Amino acid sequence: MRKILLSAVTAGALLAGAASAEAADAVTIQLKWVTQAQFAGYYVAKDKGFYKEAGLDVTIKPGGPDIAPEQVLAAGGADVVVDWMPAALAVREKGVPLVNIAQTFQRSGLELTCLKSSGIKTPADFPGHTLGVWYFGNEYPFLAWMAKLNIPTDGGAKGVTVVKQGFNVDPLIQKQAACISTMTYNEYWQVIDAGYKPSDLVVFKYSDEGVSTLEDGLYANGNKLKDKAYVEKLAKFVAASDKGWAWAVKNPDEAAKIVLDNDATGAQTEKHQKRMMREVAKLVDIQKPLGYLVPADYERTVAILLSSKSTPVITKKPEGAWTHAVYDASKKYWDPASAK
């Protein structure tokens, strides 16, 4: 009889555990790029159990050169994607209902890094040179900048020749381009690791040139945001993710190690990820508070994207491209003010 009772208790525990697992809401997030400290907050939230505490079962999908987050969302392959606002708004204008629900990076890390030996000292020196530019939606801030400077991008003495840069620094190292696209937290340091000194380089930060657009934000399918239960699920996700980011910012080296533990490729190094995390922390402002989309920053981004009269990134001001509904609801589960 005792064995039967124990079996019943064990079976009950197993059923309770199964019910608990079934009760967790599944959320899939598609990253913009491969597993690295750029996305540390999400890996920390999962590793530290913040998602589990929120009743979520979160799957983190790494990105890559052949993965467009916007298309993954459109196809139903993710609930949330990490994307840059220029790419999101450009795709939205084509009919994909991306809506910004939270803004993780509140500062821009995009820059153009040039060899001092090229003779480039100011943007006025760009014409006649070859510049490396990322595409797949990352070219929009660059095109808006050139439009602001009235510099053609089709080559010629009065314009620049654009080379579609791979996600590496080879065009600069191999002297195929005078300048290349870099991020403050990643490719710039790859150039340094390749043997260049900061004194060998001239760096133009987009934020210093008045063409700073919003980068890593969280986007969801706007059609699904009509469902209150879906909004509530995403609110829990945003709260737990922001909690993960707050922890990562305060514990950069430990966060970098968590990222490395989740890198299935083994391609990342501890030195680079720790350095990246410290630089990424400068873009995640825990004072604003964390994750809040500042409407003025959105308006600035839109104005920049509309600035080119000949080849505008978007042709009209978007409507309904962002919402504070998810962010506001997320504060029930975690107060961003606690991150300060």
N, C-alpha and C positions, 0 to 999 in steps of 0.2 A: 504493500500500500504506500509506504514511504517513497519507493522508487517512482510509483505512478504519480504521486503528488509533486515530486521534484521535477519529473518530466513535464507535468502540466505547467509548473512555474517557469521552467526553462522555455517551453513553447510560448508561454504568454510573453516572456521577455523578448523573445525573438520577434513575435508578432508586433509588440509595441515598438521595437526598433525599426521594423520594416515600415510600420505606419508612420513613424517619425521621419524616415527617409523619404517616404512618398509625399509627406506634407511639405517638404522643402520645395520651394519654387525654383524651377530651372531657369537660368539666365546664361546666355552665351554672349561673350564680348569678342569682337574681331579687332585685333590691333592693327595699326597702320604699318608696322614694320616688325622685324624679327624680335625675338625675346632679348631685351636689353633694358638698362636702367631707365630709359625713356618711359617705360611702363611699370616702373617699380611698385607704384601704389597698388596696382591690381594684384600683383603677385604677393605683396605683403599682406593684403587683405585676405587672400586665400590661405596663405601660410599661417597667419596668426589667428585664423578662425573667425575673422570679422564677418565674412559672408555667412558662415555656418550659424553664427550667433543671430544673424538677421533672418534666418530661416531660408537661406538661399543655397542652391547647388549651382555654383558658377563654373562654367567652362571658358578658359582663356585660349583663344585661337591666335597663334603668332601670324604675322603677315609676312610679306616677301615681295620681290620684284614683280611677280606675276599675279599678285592679289590686290584687287581694288576694293577697299572696304565698302564703298558706296554700292557696288554691285552685289556684294555679299549680303548686305542689308536688304536690297531690293529683291533678291532671290529668296529671302527668308532664312538665310544661313546664320543670322545673328540677331539678337535683340538690340544690341548696342554696338556701335563702332567708334573707334578713335579716328578722328579725321581733322584735317586743317579746314578752316572755314572757307577759304577760296575755292577749294575743290568741292566741298559740300554744296556751296551756293551755285557753282557752275553746273553741277549734276542736278541740283534741285530745279534749276530753270529748264532742264531737259525732261522733267517729269518725275524724277525720283523724289519721293516725299521725305527727305531728310530734315529733321528738326533738331536743333541744338537743345539739349536738356541740362547741360552743365558744362562749365569751361574750366578745365584742369590747369592748362598753362595760361597764365594771365600776362606773360611777357613773351616776346619773340626771341628765338634762338637762331634765326636764319641770318646768314651773312654771306658775303662774297669775299673770298680770300684770293689775293693777287700776289704774284711775285714782284718784289720791289725792282728787280732787274728788268722788268717789262717796261719800266718808265711810267707806269700808272701811279699817279699821286692823288688824283681826285676823280670823281665820276666823269668830269669833262674830258678825261684822257681815255675813256673807254673806246670811242670810235676808232676803227682800224684794227681792233684787237679781236681775238677769239675768246669767248667766255663759255665756260661749262655750266650747263643748267640742267637740273633734274626735271623730268617730265612726269607723266602719270598723275597730273593734277598739282604737282609741286611747282610748275612753271609760272603759275598765275601771278604770284607776287613780283617775280622778275619782270614779266611783261608789263605789269602796271608801273613798275619803276622806270623802265625804259620809255614808256609812254609819257610819264611825267617829265623825263629829261628830253623828250623829243628826239630820241635816238632810235633810228630804224634797226630792226633785228634781222634784216635780210642780207647782211654783208655790205661790202663797199666801204670806201674811205670815210664816208660820213656816218656809217652805221657799225654795228658789231656783227660778227659771225658767231652764231650760236651752235655749239656742239652739244648734242644730247648726251649728257653726262651719265655714266653708270653710277651705281650707288657706291662709289669709291673715289679716291683722289688721284687716280692714274693720269688724267689729262694734264694735271699740274706737274706731277712728278716726271712725266715723260715729255714735258715742254710742248704739249699739243694745244694748250690753252694758257693765256696769260692769267686768267682768273677762273676759279671754280666755286660752285656752291658748297657751303659747309654749314654745319650747325655748331653752335658754341660748345655743345656737349659731346660731339662725336668726331666729325671729319676734320675739324680744325686740329684736333689732337693727333689724328692720323698723319697729317702733314708734318707736325712736330716730330712724331715718332719716326718719320721717314728721313729725318736728319736736318730739317730746316729749323732755323732759330726764329723766334718772333721778330727779330730785327731784319730778317730776310723777307718779311711779308708786309703787305698793306691790307688791312681788313676793313671792309665796309659793312657795318651792321645795318640791317634794314630798319631797325628802330631808330637809328641815328639819322637815317636818310628820309624820314617822314613817310615811309611806305610799309610800316609795320602792320601786318594783318594777323588775325588770331590763328594760332596753331592748334595743338592738341586739345580737342574738346570731345564731349560725348554726344553722339547723335543717335536718334531712334526713328522708327517709322512713324511719321505724323498721323497716319490713318489709324494706327493702333492706340494712339494717345487719347482717342475718344472713349476708350474703355477705362473706367475708374480703377478697376482691379489691376489693370496693366500699369497704370501710372503709379499705383501704390507699390507694385513689385519693383519698378524701376527706382522709386524713391528709396526703397531699402537698399538697392544696389548702389545708388549714388552715395548714400550715407556711409555704407561700409567701405566703399572705394575711397571716399574722402578721408575716412579714418585711417585707411591704409596709407594714403599719401602723407597725412600728418605725421604718422609714425616714421615713414621713410625719410622725410625731410629732417626729422630730429635724430635719426639714426642712419645716416647715409652709408656707412661702411657695412653695417649689418644688412641693410636693404639690398646692397649690391650683392652680397653673398646669397641672399634669397633668390635674386634674379639668376645668378649663376647656377644654383641648384635646379632651376627650372629650364635651363638652356639645354635642350635635347641634342643640339648640334655639337656642343662642346667647343664652339668657335670663339667664344668670348674669353677674355682674360680678366683676372681679378683686378689688376692694375687699371685697365681701361674702364671697367665697370664702376669701380670706386670713384674714379675721376669723373666719369659721366654722371653718376648720381649726385655728386657735389655740385656740378654745373646745372643739372636739371632742377635741383632744389632752388636755384635762383629764379627759375621761371614759374615755380608753383608758390604763389603768394598766399601764405596762411593768415595774412592780416586783412584781406579784403571783404569777406572771408573766403576761405578756400572753396573752389568750385563754382563760385558765383559769376555768372555772365554779366559784365558791366555793359549796360545798353550803349553807352558812349563808345565803347571799344567795338561793339558790333557795327555801329553807325560809321565809325572810322573805316572799318574794313570794307563795308559796302561802298563807301565813297571812293576808296582807292581802286576797287575793282571796276567801278564805273568810269574811272578817270580817262581811259583811252577812248577817244571818239572814233578811231579807225578800227581797232580790234578790241573792244571792251570784253572783259572776262564774263560779265553779265550785262544784259541789255536794259534791265529795269530793276527798280528797287524790289527786293523780295517781300512777300507778305507771309506772315506766319512761320518764319524760318527759325524762330527760337521761342522758348517758353520757360517761364520760371516756375511753372506748376509742379514739376517733378522736384526741382531743387527745394522749393518751399515745403513740400510734403516730406522731404528727406530730413528736415530739421526735427521732426518728431522722433526720429530714430538715432540721430547723432547731431549734436550742436556744433557747427563749425567754429563757433567762438572758443570752444575748448581747446582748439589747436594752437591758439595764440600763446 
